Amino acid sequence: RLNGFNCIESLAEKGYPGRRGVALALKKGCAGTEVGTKSPYWVGARVVQNRIDCIVISIYIPPTGPARRDTIRNLKVEVENLLRRYNQSGLIILGDWNMKRAVLDRTLVKWGLPMQVVNPRGSSKTFHRRHCRWSDLDHIVVSHSLASQINHARVKRRWDSSDHFPLTAK
């Protein structure tokens, strides 16, 4: 649990809390209701705050293999369903896409949905590991309707409890 946040989670391995899965942390006072299909690779919530109505999805895309292909395909279907069901809401998808920006841009073009990647200020490189090149694997994707309202995206390099620095936006 995170102090000062309400967490919505989807476990990849039932019976092993904290081992694998995804979570979405909503600051206390920010109302969110879980929406969409449960998956070990994403969790979503509808958040209504300060006249902004949006669906927020926290994701993890596997780095390789059939699980990666299936997760990307199933996420597209999930996003289409959520956009259809909550057509007045904006959409934010954030987390570990396990793909560089150029690959994500091509993926979004293939999806044909009104979405774009948020450009962080400064370096976008979030993944770091000893003896490896740093790269940009974590991204924030937003619907065009929210793009002008999401700003101040940046990588927080002082938080290093993982091999991924957090990417934040306001």
Disulfide bonds with the S-S distance in Angstrom:
none
